[in-house]
């Protein structure tokens, strides 16, 4: 991952937010800048969530939804 970031590649992480009925699952796409931001936080894991009818996923960065990184949904065309 570090090599891809350092060499300027268009790095995108796809986080599968799976549920029992796989057809109801969602994919959150993180761009390179968001990946770098999460890496710089030094967290060993992340928690991603989205409330019903909300247009963005949230990744908790400093406790609670109020201090969360927002990841817009439906970003496929934007990133690829």
N, C-alpha and C positions, 0 to 999 in steps of 0.2 A: 504494500500500500504506500509506504513512504517513497519508494522509487517512482511509482506512478505520479504521486503528487509533485515530487522534486523535478521530474522530467516533463512537466507540463501537460500530461495526458488529461483528457476529459473524463475524469473519474466520477462515476455515479453509483451510489449504493441503493439497492432496491430492498426495502424491508417489507417482508410479507407479514401482514397482520391477519393471521389465520384464525378462522373459527371452525366449529365442527362441520357446518355445511360449507365446504370449500368454495362453492360458487358465491357465497356471501363474503368471502375474504376480500381484503383490500391491499394495495401496494402503495407504500410511501416511498417517494424517490428523493434522495438527498443529493444535492450537487456538491461539487468539490469544495466550495467555501464552507458549506455546512459541515462537511466531513472534517475539514481542518479545525473548525471551531469546536466540534465535539472532541477531537483528538487533544486539543490544547487544554480542555477541561480536566484531562487525565482520569476520566471515569473508566471503570472496568466494565461497566454495563450501562445500558440505557433502557428507559421505559418510554414507550410511545403509546399515545392514546388519542382518541377522537370522540367527542360527544356526538350523539345523534343529531343530524342535520347541520353540523358544523362544517365549514369549508376548508378546514386546515387540521392537520395532525399536530400534536404537541409532544415535544420531548422535554421532560423535566430536566432542568439544568441546576437549579439551586432550591429544590424543595417546593413542591406545589405547582399548580397549573398557572399561577400568576407570573412565575419566573420561568416560563417555558419557551423553548425555541419553537416557532411555528413553521410547519412544513405544509405549503399549499398542496391540496389534493389536485388531481388531474393535471400533472405537469409533464406528461410523456412528450407531447409535441414541443414543449418548451426546451426540453433537455436533449432530445434526439433529432 
